[in-house]
Amino acid sequence: MKKKTVPAILIHLDWIETIKCLSHEQIGAFIIAMLDYANTGKEPKFKDNSMQACSSPLKSR
């Protein structure tokens, strides 16, 4: 059975300090990964350790 997708994601304002540690290029890739995660349920795997570290607190919501 196909996973039901959600029509939107919520970005919390308190995430700003976590996301500020990334470059603009990384933020773009991170947002795409968040959208894919919301759409497919497949957890993103980042090659960059800083992106992986930033994603942990955000996925727990």
Phi, psi and omega in degrees: 000135182285139178294136176288129181271157178260149183280350184201165171236157180251128177252117183280139180295334180285357175281348188303318180294325178292316184285335180300340180287351183261155174284167179300321178297317179294322179298317177301313179296323180294317180295317177300317179296320178297318179295317177298318179299316179294325184281323187249338185082358180279121183292131181290145175241113181263139175285330182276122182298327180292323178291321178296318180294320179291332184283334184301309181292333183282328181287340184285352181276000000 
